[in-house]
């Protein structure tokens, strides 16, 4: 009798070897398949985060739908470097916010529009107001730490209206012929 034929009630060694080999081959092919599907994601790891997420989604869609066009699109997208437009724009916005004496975290959307000030003559501060300012802010006259050296320009400058006397009104009325 040949070696691969077993007697009744005995262990079939050839069958056991074939089953173990089949399991190893199936696991090796599955591992290769999953490693192949992860190639676009590995390539995209050196790119920015948004590009990596798009490539990962395309690879998953390809894996679950077996439409390999998604895998090819993901591979091509992973190989192309998409320029980063957001970092320079955020840097410009932070610089402009610093120049405008605002904190970089305070966005443009958070600042409310200021209503225009009513037009009235600008008066010199009184002595009582100066004493009140010294009492509240210290008398050293040095700027507070962290404060800008020069005052920030007002977004709405105060309008100065000329003081018109009664004689000037009469003269203006005479010029108009009233």
C-alpha positions in Angstrom: 0.0 0.0 0.0 1.1 3.6 -0.7 2.2 5.8 2.2 -0.6 8.4 1.8 -3.3 5.8 2.4 -4.0 5.2 6.1 -5.5 2.3 7.8 -9.0 2.7 9.3 -9.0 4.6 12.7 -5.5 6.0 12.1 -4.5 9.7 11.7 -4.2 10.9 8.2 -0.9 12.9 8.3 -1.1 14.0 4.7 -4.5 15.6 5.3 -3.2 17.5 8.4 -0.2 18.8 6.4 -2.4 19.9 3.6 -4.8 21.8 6.0 -1.9 23.5 7.8 -0.3 24.5 4.5 -3.7 25.9 3.1 -4.2 28.0 6.3 -0.7 29.4 6.0 -1.1 30.2 2.3 -4.5 31.9 2.9 -3.1 34.0 5.8 -0.1 35.0 3.7 -2.3 36.0 0.7 -4.6 38.0 3.0 -1.7 39.7 4.6 -0.3 40.7 1.2 -3.7 41.9 0.1 -4.1 44.2 3.1 -0.5 45.4 2.9 -1.2 46.2 -0.8 -4.3 48.2 0.1 -2.3 50.2 2.7 0.3 51.4 0.2 -1.4 54.7 -0.7 -1.9 55.5 3.0 1.8 54.8 3.7 2.8 57.1 0.8 0.4 59.8 2.0 1.9 59.9 5.5 4.5 62.4 4.4 1.8 64.7 3.1 -0.6 66.9 5.0 -3.4 65.6 7.2 -6.3 66.3 4.9 -4.6 64.5 2.0 -3.9 61.5 4.2 -7.5 61.3 5.3 -8.8 61.5 1.7 -6.4 58.7 0.6 -7.4 56.6 3.6 -11.1 56.9 2.8 -10.5 56.0 -0.9 -8.5 52.9 0.2 -11.3 51.8 2.5 -13.9 52.3 -0.2 -11.8 50.3 -2.6 -11.3 47.5 0.0 -15.0 47.1 0.8 -16.5 47.7 -2.6 -13.8 45.9 -4.7 -13.9 48.9 -7.1 -10.2 49.2 -7.7 -10.6 52.6 -9.4 -10.8 54.1 -5.9 -7.5 52.5 -5.0 -5.9 53.8 -8.1 -7.2 57.3 -7.5 -5.9 57.1 -3.9 -2.5 56.0 -5.1 -2.3 58.8 -7.6 -3.5 61.4 -5.0 -0.9 60.1 -2.5 1.9 60.5 -5.0 1.0 64.2 -5.9 2.0 66.8 -3.3 -0.9 69.2 -2.7 0.4 72.6 -1.6 -0.5 73.8 1.9 -2.5 77.0 1.4 -3.9 77.2 4.9 -0.7 77.7 7.0 0.5 80.9 5.2 -3.0 82.3 5.3 -3.3 81.7 9.1 0.2 83.2 9.6 -0.9 86.3 7.7 -4.1 86.6 9.7 -2.2 86.3 13.0 0.3 88.9 11.9 -2.5 91.3 10.9 -4.2 90.7 14.2 -1.0 91.5 16.1 -0.6 94.7 14.1 -4.1 95.7 15.0 -3.4 95.2 18.7 -5.8 92.3 19.1 -5.1 88.8 20.4 -4.5 86.3 17.5 -7.3 84.1 18.9 -9.9 86.9 18.5 -11.2 86.3 15.1 -12.8 88.9 12.8 -16.2 87.2 13.2 -16.0 87.7 17.0 -15.5 91.4 16.9 -18.7 93.4 16.9 -19.0 96.5 14.7 -18.7 99.7 16.8 -21.4 102.3 16.2 -20.1 105.7 15.1 -19.6 108.2 17.9 -21.9 111.2 18.0 -20.2 114.3 16.8 -19.4 116.7 19.7 -16.4 118.9 20.4 -13.5 117.3 22.1 -12.8 118.8 25.5 -9.6 118.7 27.6 -9.8 116.4 30.6 -10.6 118.1 33.9 -8.3 118.0 36.9 -10.7 115.7 38.7 -10.6 113.2 35.8 -6.8 113.3 35.8 -6.7 112.6 39.5 -9.2 109.7 39.1 -7.0 108.3 36.3 -3.9 108.4 38.5 -5.7 106.8 41.4 -6.9 103.9 39.4 -3.9 103.3 37.1 -1.0 104.3 39.3 1.0 107.4 39.3 4.3 106.1 37.8 3.3 107.0 34.3 5.1 104.0 32.9 3.2 101.7 30.6 1.7 98.6 32.0 3.7 95.5 31.2 2.3 93.8 28.0 0.6 97.1 26.9 1.5 98.6 23.6 3.9 101.5 23.8 1.9 103.8 21.5 -1.9 103.9 21.7 -3.7 102.0 19.0 -5.5 104.1 16.5 -9.3 104.4 17.0 -11.4 102.5 14.5 -13.8 105.4 14.5 -12.1 108.8 15.0 -14.0 111.4 16.9 -15.5 114.1 14.7 -14.7 117.7 15.8 -17.3 120.2 15.0 -16.4 123.9 15.0 -18.1 126.0 17.6 -20.4 128.5 15.8 -21.2 131.7 17.5 -24.3 133.8 17.0 -22.4 136.5 15.1 -21.0 133.9 12.7 -24.5 132.6 12.1 -25.7 136.1 11.2 -22.8 136.6 8.8 -23.5 133.3 7.1 -27.2 134.2 6.7 -26.3 137.5 5.2 -24.0 135.9 2.6 -26.8 133.6 1.5 -29.1 136.5 1.1 -31.6 135.5 3.8 
